[in-house]
Amino acid sequence: MALKSTIFKAELQLADLDRSHFGDYSLTIARHPSETDERMMVRLLAFALNASETLTFGRGLSATDDEGDLQDLDATGSVERWIDVGLPDEKLIRRACNRARHVMVLSYGGRTAEIWWQQTQGKVSGQKNLRVLALSVEDSKALAGLAERGMRLQCTIQDGTIWLGGEQGHVELKPKVLQAPESA
């Protein structure tokens, strides 16, 4: 018998001063049985960094490579924003860059992520619509500590620094920019 996803609910109050975007979001997050709290919370952080009324979570770890962990479709159904978390294969990144106007990868995993980026950087450096951010091990572990089945979170983003907190505590995060579009 296949294991089912665990459902998490998050009420997110967002003040993104970098994008002048403010909103309240009621999110339902399905955590795949093989997914950790850490990865799920990194997905939630990726949502906060890119929040819009049309941004949605993808089908998750069991999905094919046809969609990101999060995606934002425009009114015509074209992919405006493709977001992956973790350490995606460079072929997937290039495919996403060909399908979407904006692509973001939010990597985490410490030394493993550093090695991934060393191996991947040269293969994706020509992608003009790609932004790659890296979370430190401490930051991703701190995020995991905020995970609850029912979360009420407040998030403020200013000058690339993220303050995220709720009943389980507060964290301050500063993702490292590994690659960014020239206009960003």
C-alpha positions in Angstrom: 0.0 0.0 0.0 1.4 3.4 -1.0 1.9 6.0 1.7 0.0 9.1 1.4 1.2 12.7 1.6 0.9 14.5 4.9 -1.0 17.8 4.6 0.3 20.9 6.3 -1.6 24.2 6.4 0.1 27.6 6.6 -1.3 31.0 7.1 1.4 33.3 5.7 1.5 37.0 6.3 4.0 38.4 3.9 5.7 41.8 3.6 8.2 41.7 0.8 9.7 45.2 0.8 12.2 44.3 -2.0 9.3 43.7 -4.4 6.7 46.0 -2.8 4.5 42.9 -2.4 2.2 42.4 0.6 -0.3 39.8 1.2 -1.9 37.1 3.3 -1.8 33.6 1.9 -3.7 30.4 3.1 -1.4 27.6 1.8 -2.0 23.9 1.8 1.3 22.0 1.4 1.4 18.3 0.7 4.6 16.7 2.1 5.5 13.6 0.2 6.3 10.6 2.4 10.0 10.8 1.4 10.2 14.5 1.9 11.7 16.0 5.0 10.3 18.9 7.0 13.5 20.8 5.9 12.7 20.4 2.2 9.0 21.3 2.7 9.9 24.5 4.6 12.5 25.4 1.9 9.6 25.1 -0.6 7.5 27.4 1.7 10.4 29.9 1.7 10.6 29.7 -2.1 6.9 30.6 -2.1 7.4 33.6 0.1 10.3 34.8 -2.1 8.1 34.6 -5.2 4.6 35.0 -3.8 1.8 36.1 -6.2 -1.9 35.3 -6.4 -1.2 32.8 -9.2 1.9 31.0 -7.8 1.1 27.3 -6.9 2.9 24.3 -5.5 3.7 21.6 -8.1 2.8 18.0 -7.7 6.0 17.4 -5.7 8.6 14.6 -5.6 6.5 12.1 -7.4 5.9 14.4 -10.4 7.7 14.2 -13.7 10.2 16.9 -14.9 7.3 18.8 -16.6 6.8 21.2 -13.7 8.8 22.9 -10.9 8.3 22.6 -7.2 6.4 25.8 -7.6 5.1 27.5 -10.8 3.3 30.6 -11.9 1.3 30.5 -15.1 0.2 33.6 -17.0 -3.3 34.1 -18.4 -2.4 32.1 -21.5 -1.2 29.1 -19.6 2.5 29.8 -20.3 5.0 29.3 -17.5 5.9 32.8 -16.1 8.0 31.5 -13.2 9.5 28.0 -12.6 11.0 27.4 -9.1 12.8 24.3 -7.9 14.3 23.6 -4.5 17.2 21.3 -3.8 19.8 20.2 -6.3 18.1 19.8 -9.7 19.9 18.3 -12.7 21.4 20.8 -15.1 19.3 19.3 -17.9 16.2 20.1 -15.9 17.4 23.6 -15.3 18.1 24.2 -19.0 14.7 22.8 -19.9 13.0 25.1 -17.3 14.9 28.1 -18.7 13.6 27.3 -22.2 10.0 27.0 -21.0 9.7 29.8 -18.4 10.4 33.6 -18.4 12.0 33.3 -14.9 13.6 30.4 -13.3 14.8 30.2 -9.7 16.6 27.4 -7.9 16.8 27.5 -4.1 19.6 25.1 -3.1 20.4 23.8 0.3 22.4 20.9 1.7 25.8 22.3 2.8 28.8 20.7 1.3 26.7 18.6 -1.1 25.1 21.7 -2.4 28.5 23.3 -2.9 29.7 20.3 -4.9 26.5 20.4 -6.9 27.0 24.0 -7.8 30.7 23.5 -8.8 29.5 20.8 -11.2 26.5 22.7 -12.5 27.6 26.3 -12.7 29.5 26.1 -16.0 26.7 24.2 -17.6 24.0 26.8 -16.8 26.0 30.0 -16.7 24.6 31.0 -20.1 21.0 30.9 -19.0 20.0 34.6 -18.9 16.7 34.0 -17.0 18.1 31.9 -14.1 18.6 32.9 -10.5 20.3 30.5 -8.1 20.2 31.0 -4.4 21.8 28.9 -1.7 20.8 28.4 2.0 23.3 27.5 4.6 22.9 24.3 6.5 22.1 26.3 9.6 19.4 28.3 7.8 17.6 25.2 6.3 17.8 23.4 9.7 16.3 26.5 11.4 13.5 26.5 8.9 12.7 22.9 9.6 12.3 23.8 13.3 9.3 26.0 12.3 7.4 23.1 10.7 4.0 22.4 12.2 0.9 20.8 10.7 -0.9 24.1 11.3 1.4 27.1 11.0 0.8 30.8 11.4 3.8 32.6 10.0 4.9 36.2 9.4 7.5 36.9 6.8 9.3 40.1 6.1 11.9 40.4 3.3 14.1 43.4 3.0 17.4 43.9 1.2 17.7 40.2 0.6 17.3 39.3 4.3 14.3 37.2 5.3 12.7 37.2 8.8 10.3 34.3 9.2 8.6 33.4 12.4 5.6 31.9 14.1 4.7 30.1 17.4 7.8 27.8 17.1 10.2 30.7 17.0 11.8 33.1 14.5 14.7 32.8 12.0 16.7 35.3 10.1 17.9 34.1 6.7 20.2 35.6 4.1 20.4 33.3 1.1 23.6 33.6 -0.9 23.1 34.6 -4.6 25.1 32.2 -6.7 23.8 33.4 -10.1 21.3 36.1 -11.1 20.0 37.6 -14.3 21.9 40.7 -15.3 18.8 42.9 -14.9 18.2 41.6 -11.3 
